[in-house]
Amino acid sequence: MISVFGSHVGPDELREVEQCIDAQWLGQGARCAAFEEGIRARLGLDNFLFVDSGSNALFMAVELLELPPGSEVIVPTFTWVACAQAVLLAGHRPVFCDVDPDTQNATVDTIRDRMTSKTGAIMVVHYAGKPVDLEPILALGLPVIEDAAHAIDSRQGGVACGARGDVGIYSFDAVKNLTTGLGGGLTVRDAARAERAKKLRYCGIGKSGFQAVSTDPNRRWWEYDISDVFIRMVPADVNAAIGLAQLKRLDDLQARRRAIWERYQAAFSSVDAIRTPVDAAADERHSYFTYFIRIPERDRVARALLDQEIYTTLRFHPLHLNAKYGASAPLPNAEALNECGLNIPLHPRLSDDDVEQVIDAIVALVR
């Protein structure tokens, strides 16, 4: 089966993990700190905090804004469920907005249509790694959370995605461009919020007793101070070890993703039935997390590809169509994507033969 998403790990990652095992240190430690510094340097961030998942990073991001209880947070409907769940878990209400059909990104117009007097913040998602046009959204004057889970290597105007909003989050799960197996992270523009995030990550504990005793030798090291009530989001060195190896390989991994993307663009651009994704603009850099096409008879094509051992999917089923979130206004662009959109295989483990097999199968099915 040719998988639709995937990462690429090997001997480099194994060596880093072996060092963790040899040191008998699997939890948060020196490798987590080294991974945080590596991400900060790579993306040009003022701060970066490694946590245990991108979903938890989203929850922390909403919490850090300290919105009035019951605030509305605008969320693009064409995204992963964790975006809405983070808002709900923080005690607020997600209000879903439509997306641009060509980029699958929210725009200032789709966001403005959903704003009310209760709107406390806006969440944007850089779909597939294509940067959101963020400047007009920031100009709305509300706090902005950037979900850069697909966009670890994306930039706009030379600035990393995730770095321009009030809070930016990243995902390093098993299929992302840079994987740690499990993991996520966030960057915070406000220094005080960044410090609070460090405390929240460890159940709201300011400093462990072990850390505090180094500055107060008379203190009992098993005692600690709690500044907030929060869940545990502590990462592990064994995951950071994988991430450190991936950071060293990221340029090569990205080059492979880009090569596959460009092969698809060249192959599909002359097929009238296939709507191809939008490339990065001149001032942008794309992460090429996934390749999203729009085709007629999408369900028939997807099932036929599966019969040929080619796995495809739709990311994402629009959130506003899920009964769990209650009634919502129609969002026509996302609803149209729900009927014609298809994510096809794109990841660095694909061979050239895999890519050609995918192209040949899709072209034959849509013609």
N, C-alpha and C positions, 0 to 999 in steps of 0.2 A: 504493500500500500504506500502510495506517495502521500505524505502528510502535508497538511495545509500550512501549519505553523511549526516552528522548531528553532532550536539553538544549535550550536556546535561546540562540544566539549571534547577534551582528549588528554594527552599526556601532560600538558602544561597545567591544567586544572588538577589533575591527579597528584602531581608533585606538590602543589600548594596544599592540598588536603592532607597528604601524607605528613607534611610538616606539622600540621595541627595535631594529628594523631600522635606523632612522635613526641610533641611537646605536652601531650595529655591536656590540651586546652581547646575545648570545643565551643565554649560560650563566648560572650562578649569580651574582647580583649584587644591585643595589639593589632591583630589583622583587621578588626572592625575599624579601628582608628586609622590604619593605613588606607583602607578602602575609602573611607570618608575623605581623607586628604586627596586621594587620587581622583575622585569625582569632582571635588572642589577645583582642583587644578585643571582637569580636562574641560570642564564646562565654564570655568571662570566665575564661580559662585563665591559670594561672601561667606556663606555657611552652607553646610549640608549635613543632614542627620540620617544615618542608616537605621531603618526599622525593619520589623519582621515581615511586612507585606505592603504592597501598594494600596490595598484596600484599607488597612489600618492607617496608612499615611493620609488617605483621604479623610478619614474620620478625625484624625488629629488636626488636619488643615482647617476643617470646619470649626472645630472646638477652639482653635487658636484665635479665630476672629471675634469670639465672645459676643455673638449677636444677641439681641433681645430674644427671649423665649418665644417660640412660635413664628420666627421670621420665615419669609419665603426666600428660597435660594433657587435661582434659575439654573437649570441643568439641561444640556442638550439631550433630546430623547434618544438619539442614535449613539448610545454608549453603553458601557458595561454597567450592570446592576449595582456595583459597589458605589458608584457616584451618587445614586439616589439613596442607597442604604446609609451612607455616611451622613447625609443631611437628616434623615429620619432619626438615626441613632443619637445625633446631637440635639434632638428636640425641636427640629425645624421641619418645614414643609418643602419638598421639591416641587418646583413648577417647571414643567417641561417646555422647551422651545424647539422649533424646527431647525433644520440644517440646510445648508446649501447643497443641492443635488450633485454638483460637480466635485466638491471637495469633501463632503460629509462633515463639514465643520459648521458650528454655529457662527452667525454673523451679527453685526450690530443691529441689523434690521430684524432678524428673527428673535433676538434678545429683547429689543425695545418693545416689540409687540406683546411681550409677556410681563412687562414691568408693572408693578402696582405700588401703592404707598407702603405696602408691607415688605417689599423686596429689600432684603438685607445684604445680599451678595450675589455674585455671578460665578458660575463654574464653566470653564471652557475646556474642550478636549481637542488636542492636536491629532486628529484622526489619521491613522496610518503613518504619522510622522510629518504630515504636511502642516506647516505652521498656520495657526489661526491668524487672521488679520486683526491684531490685538489693539492697535493704537486707537481706533474709534470706540472700541469696547471699554478701554481704560478711561476714555474721555467721558463716559457716562457717570463717572464719579463714585461708583460703588466698589467695595472690596472685590477682588478677582482671585479665584483659585484656578491655577493652571494645572490641568491633568496632562502631564507629559509622559504618560505610561508608554506610549508608542514612539516617543520623540527624544530618546536619550541623546541622539547625535544631531538633532534638528536645531537650526538657528534662523533667526530673522534679523536682518540688519546687523549681523555679527554677534547678536546676543542669543544665548542659549534659551531654548524653550523651557519654561518653568521659572525663569529668572526675572520676568518683568511684572508678574502679578504680585499680589500681597503674599501668597503662598504658592509654591509649585511642588508637585509630587511626581515621583518616578516609580516604575515597577521593574523588578529584576526577576520575575518568575521564570519558570522553566522554558517558556517560548519567546521571551523578549530578546531584543537585539543584544543586550548585555545581561546575562543571567547570573544569578547567585544561587540558583536552585529554587529558593524561596527568598523573598526580600523586597523591600521598597525603600523609599527615602523621600525627604522633603527639604526644600530650601525656603527660608523665610526672609522677607525684605527687612522687616523691623527687628532690630537687635534684641529688644526686650522679649519679643515673641519667640525668637530663636532660643534664648536662654530658657524660657518656660518650656519649650518643646523638649529640651534635654531632660527636664525634671519629669514631664508627663510620661516620657518613654519608659521610665522605670517606676511605674505605679505612683507617680507624683512625689517620689523621694528626691529631696534636694541633693543630698550627698549620702552615700553609704557610710556607715560607721567606720569602715576600713579606710575610706578616703579622708574622713574628718579627723581621725586620730593622728594623721600625719601633721596636721596643723595644731592639734591640741593633744599632747602626749598624755594628759591626765584623763582624757575622755575614755569611757567604755566603748570599745570599737563595735560592739554589737547593737548599739543604739543609733537611731537615725531620725531625721526630721521629715515629716510629710507636709508638703505644701499644697498638693491638689489630690483629689480623688480621681484616679484614672486607671485604665487597664494597662497591662504590661505589653510593651511593644519592643522589647529588647532583642536585637539581632544576635547572630552567632558567628564566631570566628570561622567555623567550618564553611559557612556560606560566604563570608567575606573573602575567604581564600580562593574560592571559585571566581568571585568577582575580580580579584586582583589579577588573576591570570587572564580573564576576559578583557580587562582594561588594556592590557598589553597587546592583545590581539584585535582590539576593536576596529582599527583602521582596515585590517584585512577582512574581517567579518562584514563590515559595511561595504567594502568594495565588491564582495561577492553578491550581497543583496542588490546593490546598484546594477551590477552586470545582468542579473536575472530580470530586474525591472526594465532595463533598457531593451533586453531581448524581447520581452513581452510587448513593450510599446511598439517596437519595430514590426513585430509579427501581426499585431492586432489592429494597427492604425489604418490598414487598408480594408478591413472587414467591416462593412457598413452596419452589420447587426450588433457589433460590439462597441459599447461606449467605454473608452479607456479612462483611467484616472488622470488627474491633473498633475503635471510635473511641478517641481519647485520653481518659484519665480527667480528672477536674476539676483535678488538680495536675500534669497532663502537657501537653506540646506535641508534636505529631506532625509528622514531616517529609513524609509523603505521597509516599514514593519510588515505591511501586508499589501497585496495587490487586489484592488476592488474593481470589478467590471460590472456593467449593466447590460443585460441581454434579454431578448424575448424568450418566453417559455423557460424561464429560469429553473423551475422545479424539474421539468423533463430533462434538461441538460445536466443538472446536479445529480439526478438519479442515474443517468446514463454514465456519467463520469465515475460514480461510485462503483458501478458494475465493472468498470475498467480499472479498478483499484487506484483511482485518483480521488482523494478526499478533498471536498470543498465545503464551504459553510457560508453562513451569513453572520457577519459581525457588524451591526447588532440588531436583534429583534427590538424594535422601538419600545422604550420603557413605558410610554404613555398608553400603549395597547395592553399592558399588563393590569389585570383587574385588581391586583394587590394595592395599586396606588390610587384607586378610585377613578371617578369620571375625569376626563380631560378633554380639552378642545381638540378638534381635528388638526393634525399637523401634516399637510398633504405631501410635502417633499419626502419626509421620512416614511410615510405610508407607501409612497410609490417605490422607494428604495427597498422596502420590505417585500415587494412583489417582483423585483427585477435584479436586485443586487446579488453578487456572488464574490466571495473571497476565494482566490485560487492559490495554489502552493507558491510560497515565496519564503525561503529561509536558506541559510548557508550550507546545509547538508545536501541540498539538491545537486545532482550531477547535471552536466549538460544534456545527457540523454533523458533524464527526468524532465527537464524543462521542455525539450523538443516533443516529448510524449504528451505533455500537458497541452502545448500549443496545437499539435496536430489533432488531438481529440476534440478540443473546444471548437476549432475552426470547422471540422467536419460536422459537428453537431449543430452549429448555428447556421450553416449554409444550406 
